[in-house]
Amino acid sequence: MSDAQPKRLTDIGPPHYQKFLPPIIKENYGKWKYHEILKPGVMVHYSETGAKLFTVRAGSPRLLSTKKIRIYADLADKYCDGHLRFTSRHNVEFLLTKEENIEPLIADLEALGHPVGGTGNAISSLVHTQGWIHCHSAATDASGIVKAVMDELLPYFKTIDLPAKIRVALACCLNMCGAVHCSDIAILGIHRRPPRIDKENLPKMCEIPNLIASCPTAAIRPSQYQGKPSVEIDEDKCMFCANCYTVCPALPLNNPLNDGVSIWVGGKVSNARHEPMFSKLAIPFLPNNPPRWPEVTNAVKHIVELWLKNAKKHERIGEWIERIGWPKFFRLADIPFQKEHIDDFKHAGLSYKRSVHLTYM
Amino acid sequence: MPVEKKYETPLLDQLETGEWPSFVKEIKAAAENNAMANDLLGLLEQSYREKIGHWKHGGIVGVMGYGGGVIGRYTDLPDKYPAISHFHTMRVNQPAGWFYTSEALRTLCDIWDAHGSGLTNMHGSTGDIIFLGTRTEELENVFSKLTAAGFDLGGSGSDVRTPSCCCGKARCEWACYDTMGLTYYITNRYQDELHRPAFPYKMKFKMSGCPNDCVASVARADISIIGTWRDEIQVNQEEVRNYAKSGLDITKEIAMLCPGKCIEWDGNEIQIDNSNCRHCMHCINLMPKALAPGKDRGAAILVGSKAPIVEGALLSSVLVPFIKLEEPYDDLEIWEVIENMWDIWCEEGKNRERIGEFIQRVGLGNFLDAIGLEPQPEMVAFPRDNPYVFYEEYFEEEEDQ
């Protein structure tokens, strides 16, 4: 009895956030009065106590080695008494009380290859998923496209002068672990061929009733294969959502020739001015072309530049398109409008134009 | 321990150039002394060559007593890349608001260098610290070191997913309630639901301090708690004039863009008809020094958002138009509403049916009946425009006495 193992800890929950807050935040918690953006990536928050907290925000690839995290920790020790945080879009933020530390910190971050920016009317880092680095259902890679796109859009990260903010996100399949469906521009990996049935393994790996129930269009029917229960797929009904594959590993959809990327535009999450909106389909298919996906990066850049040229101040992409109308967006963007753009799922009818509020110029 | 370079990666190497920080450099940095990261480079290069992923469907792996927090992952090329034959993800519950000390980060790095790939995501989409890739036999080692350091695993599968929030009152003047405090409370209140999947599908909480919704709760959470206020916007007219002097066109950029058309500017003072304010934040966003949310602060609670799988994407919709969210959190009535929602969803929901889809299927009216909430006009964008009403009340002829 004397050599009892230490009690196994479970269900302790996360550490209390107060353990990690810098003293200035503990002292001014709930007392912040207003803030200013001093320049791209640098903010100052003023408290009613007179305290000032400076924030320096830097871009990150999200996928970080422990080596890089240790470098972040060293920078936090050097400039911020060991305090830093991360944002909901994977940026890293250093929290400073000494204004004179801002420029040396920025110099260190830029030398490290982590650009400072992403605040205010700018593009912020891309929310994205795992892609080929870790996911079984990815129709494209995530980190590679994000890197290629951000290399192109970097000037818009290091500014605060865009018409409004712009949020770009990427999900490598329709599961949308990144929930990209309310982004100014969403890059979405897609499959375009029905699942292949691994008939040998299906009965061993999958519960057939569950599998049949998983299909939103009822395209999967029970059948027999060599006397054993199996399924067959009505391919005309398949919309390549991969929900069946999620419940049954014996139905892979991956197809190097046909997997690729679609581009969606005009979504937003914030309530500012216009209510939150879903992103809408702009480009149904672009090929997977690693390592830099030029078709995808060009398309995203093209849409961003079109918005910059045409939007009024404070109009996000969706607000701009709503003002000019979708037909004009397709004309301006020179994107062919085709059958795939017309919804045919559950609430399709609500998306048909039901007035003659149309533009012809 | 140094690891010898095993693979040429001509395609990935092209992602080391350019000014945005490179994930390839991160993997290569880890690969210098980690065999898993080294094999990951080889496998990823092969994926880039073949345009296809090389990961198999996860199996059920985890730590003892938990059903969530670990995503099982195996490569389909284990002979070629033996170091990543297992490459499981561990989700570590982040501190609310993603604040860290350098010491805490180093502790996490020490654990992961000893037992995993040396690769992370800071952070995953739901908000967790992601430990990217380890072997089954290492899971308990990581877990025991994490708990000894005060960290615990987050959610995965059909459970309460790791709640997350904006930085709230820690560094934002617009926080209408204590997002970090409430997130910490919810995460602890629902530890069992978080670690032991027992729902039809996942259940996400996201806490945003104001209608700017920096954690995208309206799009990404089954339960979206979005800060707001119900009295007057606080105005400092002198600062309004200063914004005007500095070049802000208050009529054009603020009044004309106000969705409630409730702002007027006469060149000297701004007038706000607060009864028609929709709490969109636009005017406050543009003049943070002059305007602030009111003093009677709380939150609206919305329910049901999700990504497309299975029946299409949804935004959350209003369930509680306004609620005060002050301590003691134990005494809030909202927990009963949430737990009633879970009861009916667990009872009647289909496998892999998110609560938003469940509400769509049974109808919001029936759902409200089931959880004991009264219908309110704030819950709909507009009342029904079709006459197919399931009337439940009607008169009957009185029988002759």
Chai-1 contact restraints between the chains, C-beta under 6 A:
chainA,res_idxA,chainB,res_idxB,connection_type,confidence,min_distance_angstrom,max_distance_angstrom,comment,restraint_id
A,L9,B,T147,contact,1.0,0.0,6.0,A-B,restraint_1
A,T10,B,G65,contact,1.0,0.0,6.0,A-B,restraint_2
A,D11,B,Q191,contact,1.0,0.0,6.0,A-B,restraint_3
A,I12,B,T147,contact,1.0,0.0,6.0,A-B,restraint_4
A,I12,B,D152,contact,1.0,0.0,6.0,A-B,restraint_5
A,G13,B,D152,contact,1.0,0.0,6.0,A-B,restraint_6
A,G13,B,T187,contact,1.0,0.0,6.0,A-B,restraint_7
A,G13,B,N188,contact,1.0,0.0,6.0,A-B,restraint_8
A,G13,B,Q191,contact,1.0,0.0,6.0,A-B,restraint_9
A,P14,B,N93,contact,1.0,0.0,6.0,A-B,restraint_10
A,P14,B,P95,contact,1.0,0.0,6.0,A-B,restraint_11
A,P14,B,T187,contact,1.0,0.0,6.0,A-B,restraint_12
A,P15,B,P95,contact,1.0,0.0,6.0,A-B,restraint_13
A,P15,B,G150,contact,1.0,0.0,6.0,A-B,restraint_14
A,Y17,B,P95,contact,1.0,0.0,6.0,A-B,restraint_15
A,Y17,B,A96,contact,1.0,0.0,6.0,A-B,restraint_16
A,Y17,B,G97,contact,1.0,0.0,6.0,A-B,restraint_17
A,Y17,B,F99,contact,1.0,0.0,6.0,A-B,restraint_18
A,Y17,B,M180,contact,1.0,0.0,6.0,A-B,restraint_19
A,F20,B,P95,contact,1.0,0.0,6.0,A-B,restraint_20
A,F20,B,F99,contact,1.0,0.0,6.0,A-B,restraint_21
A,F20,B,Y100,contact,1.0,0.0,6.0,A-B,restraint_22
A,F20,B,T101,contact,1.0,0.0,6.0,A-B,restraint_23
A,L21,B,F99,contact,1.0,0.0,6.0,A-B,restraint_24
A,I25,B,A170,contact,1.0,0.0,6.0,A-B,restraint_25
A,Y29,B,K169,contact,1.0,0.0,6.0,A-B,restraint_26
A,G30,B,K169,contact,1.0,0.0,6.0,A-B,restraint_27
A,W32,B,E173,contact,1.0,0.0,6.0,A-B,restraint_28
A,K33,B,E173,contact,1.0,0.0,6.0,A-B,restraint_29
A,Y34,B,E173,contact,1.0,0.0,6.0,A-B,restraint_30
A,Y34,B,P288,contact,1.0,0.0,6.0,A-B,restraint_31
A,Y34,B,K289,contact,1.0,0.0,6.0,A-B,restraint_32
A,H35,B,P288,contact,1.0,0.0,6.0,A-B,restraint_33
A,H45,B,R171,contact,1.0,0.0,6.0,A-B,restraint_34
A,P61,B,P21,contact,1.0,0.0,6.0,A-B,restraint_35
A,P61,B,F23,contact,1.0,0.0,6.0,A-B,restraint_36
A,R62,B,N121,contact,1.0,0.0,6.0,A-B,restraint_37
A,L63,B,F23,contact,1.0,0.0,6.0,A-B,restraint_38
A,L63,B,E26,contact,1.0,0.0,6.0,A-B,restraint_39
A,L63,B,N121,contact,1.0,0.0,6.0,A-B,restraint_40
A,L64,B,E26,contact,1.0,0.0,6.0,A-B,restraint_41
A,L64,B,T120,contact,1.0,0.0,6.0,A-B,restraint_42
A,L64,B,M122,contact,1.0,0.0,6.0,A-B,restraint_43
A,S65,B,E26,contact,1.0,0.0,6.0,A-B,restraint_44
A,S65,B,A29,contact,1.0,0.0,6.0,A-B,restraint_45
A,S65,B,A30,contact,1.0,0.0,6.0,A-B,restraint_46
A,S65,B,G118,contact,1.0,0.0,6.0,A-B,restraint_47
A,S65,B,L119,contact,1.0,0.0,6.0,A-B,restraint_48
A,T66,B,C109,contact,1.0,0.0,6.0,A-B,restraint_49
A,T66,B,W112,contact,1.0,0.0,6.0,A-B,restraint_50
A,T66,B,D113,contact,1.0,0.0,6.0,A-B,restraint_51
A,T66,B,G118,contact,1.0,0.0,6.0,A-B,restraint_52
A,K67,B,A29,contact,1.0,0.0,6.0,A-B,restraint_53
A,K68,B,E26,contact,1.0,0.0,6.0,A-B,restraint_54
A,I69,B,L105,contact,1.0,0.0,6.0,A-B,restraint_55
A,I69,B,C109,contact,1.0,0.0,6.0,A-B,restraint_56
A,R70,B,C109,contact,1.0,0.0,6.0,A-B,restraint_57
A,A73,B,S102,contact,1.0,0.0,6.0,A-B,restraint_58
A,A73,B,L105,contact,1.0,0.0,6.0,A-B,restraint_59
A,A73,B,R106,contact,1.0,0.0,6.0,A-B,restraint_60
A,A76,B,S102,contact,1.0,0.0,6.0,A-B,restraint_61
A,D77,B,S102,contact,1.0,0.0,6.0,A-B,restraint_62
A,G82,B,T101,contact,1.0,0.0,6.0,A-B,restraint_63
A,G82,B,S102,contact,1.0,0.0,6.0,A-B,restraint_64
A,R85,B,W98,contact,1.0,0.0,6.0,A-B,restraint_65
A,R85,B,F99,contact,1.0,0.0,6.0,A-B,restraint_66
A,F86,B,W98,contact,1.0,0.0,6.0,A-B,restraint_67
A,F86,B,M122,contact,1.0,0.0,6.0,A-B,restraint_68
A,S88,B,C214,contact,1.0,0.0,6.0,A-B,restraint_69
A,S88,B,V215,contact,1.0,0.0,6.0,A-B,restraint_70
A,G113,B,P21,contact,1.0,0.0,6.0,A-B,restraint_71
A,H114,B,P21,contact,1.0,0.0,6.0,A-B,restraint_72
A,W132,B,L44,contact,1.0,0.0,6.0,A-B,restraint_73
A,W132,B,S47,contact,1.0,0.0,6.0,A-B,restraint_74
A,W132,B,G53,contact,1.0,0.0,6.0,A-B,restraint_75
A,H136,B,W55,contact,1.0,0.0,6.0,A-B,restraint_76
A,H136,B,K56,contact,1.0,0.0,6.0,A-B,restraint_77
A,H136,B,H57,contact,1.0,0.0,6.0,A-B,restraint_78
A,A138,B,G53,contact,1.0,0.0,6.0,A-B,restraint_79
A,S143,B,F23,contact,1.0,0.0,6.0,A-B,restraint_80
A,G144,B,L15,contact,1.0,0.0,6.0,A-B,restraint_81
A,K147,B,L15,contact,1.0,0.0,6.0,A-B,restraint_82
A,K147,B,W20,contact,1.0,0.0,6.0,A-B,restraint_83
A,M150,B,W20,contact,1.0,0.0,6.0,A-B,restraint_84
A,D151,B,G18,contact,1.0,0.0,6.0,A-B,restraint_85
A,D151,B,W20,contact,1.0,0.0,6.0,A-B,restraint_86
A,L154,B,E19,contact,1.0,0.0,6.0,A-B,restraint_87
A,L154,B,W20,contact,1.0,0.0,6.0,A-B,restraint_88
A,L174,B,P308,contact,1.0,0.0,6.0,A-B,restraint_89
A,N175,B,I309,contact,1.0,0.0,6.0,A-B,restraint_90
A,M176,B,A307,contact,1.0,0.0,6.0,A-B,restraint_91
A,C177,B,S125,contact,1.0,0.0,6.0,A-B,restraint_92
A,G178,B,S125,contact,1.0,0.0,6.0,A-B,restraint_93
A,A179,B,A219,contact,1.0,0.0,6.0,A-B,restraint_94
A,A179,B,R220,contact,1.0,0.0,6.0,A-B,restraint_95
A,A179,B,A307,contact,1.0,0.0,6.0,A-B,restraint_96
A,H181,B,A313,contact,1.0,0.0,6.0,A-B,restraint_97
A,C182,B,A219,contact,1.0,0.0,6.0,A-B,restraint_98
A,P216,B,V310,contact,1.0,0.0,6.0,A-B,restraint_99
A,P216,B,E311,contact,1.0,0.0,6.0,A-B,restraint_100
A,N243,B,I309,contact,1.0,0.0,6.0,A-B,restraint_101
A,N243,B,V310,contact,1.0,0.0,6.0,A-B,restraint_102
A,P249,B,H57,contact,1.0,0.0,6.0,A-B,restraint_103
A,N254,B,I52,contact,1.0,0.0,6.0,A-B,restraint_104
A,P256,B,E50,contact,1.0,0.0,6.0,A-B,restraint_105
A,P256,B,K51,contact,1.0,0.0,6.0,A-B,restraint_106
A,P256,B,I52,contact,1.0,0.0,6.0,A-B,restraint_107
A,V269,B,D213,contact,1.0,0.0,6.0,A-B,restraint_108
A,V269,B,A216,contact,1.0,0.0,6.0,A-B,restraint_109
A,V269,B,V218,contact,1.0,0.0,6.0,A-B,restraint_110
A,V269,B,A219,contact,1.0,0.0,6.0,A-B,restraint_111
A,S270,B,N212,contact,1.0,0.0,6.0,A-B,restraint_112
A,S270,B,D213,contact,1.0,0.0,6.0,A-B,restraint_113
A,N271,B,P211,contact,1.0,0.0,6.0,A-B,restraint_114
A,N271,B,C280,contact,1.0,0.0,6.0,A-B,restraint_115
A,A272,B,C280,contact,1.0,0.0,6.0,A-B,restraint_116
A,A272,B,M281,contact,1.0,0.0,6.0,A-B,restraint_117
A,A272,B,H282,contact,1.0,0.0,6.0,A-B,restraint_118
A,A272,B,N285,contact,1.0,0.0,6.0,A-B,restraint_119
A,R273,B,L257,contact,1.0,0.0,6.0,A-B,restraint_120
A,R273,B,P259,contact,1.0,0.0,6.0,A-B,restraint_121
A,R273,B,C280,contact,1.0,0.0,6.0,A-B,restraint_122
A,R273,B,H282,contact,1.0,0.0,6.0,A-B,restraint_123
A,P276,B,V218,contact,1.0,0.0,6.0,A-B,restraint_124
A,P276,B,L315,contact,1.0,0.0,6.0,A-B,restraint_125
A,N288,B,K51,contact,1.0,0.0,6.0,A-B,restraint_126
A,P290,B,Y48,contact,1.0,0.0,6.0,A-B,restraint_127
A,P291,B,L11,contact,1.0,0.0,6.0,A-B,restraint_128
A,P291,B,Q14,contact,1.0,0.0,6.0,A-B,restraint_129
A,P291,B,L15,contact,1.0,0.0,6.0,A-B,restraint_130
A,P291,B,Y48,contact,1.0,0.0,6.0,A-B,restraint_131
A,H314,B,L257,contact,1.0,0.0,6.0,A-B,restraint_132
A,F345,B,G312,contact,1.0,0.0,6.0,A-B,restraint_133
A,K346,B,G312,contact,1.0,0.0,6.0,A-B,restraint_134
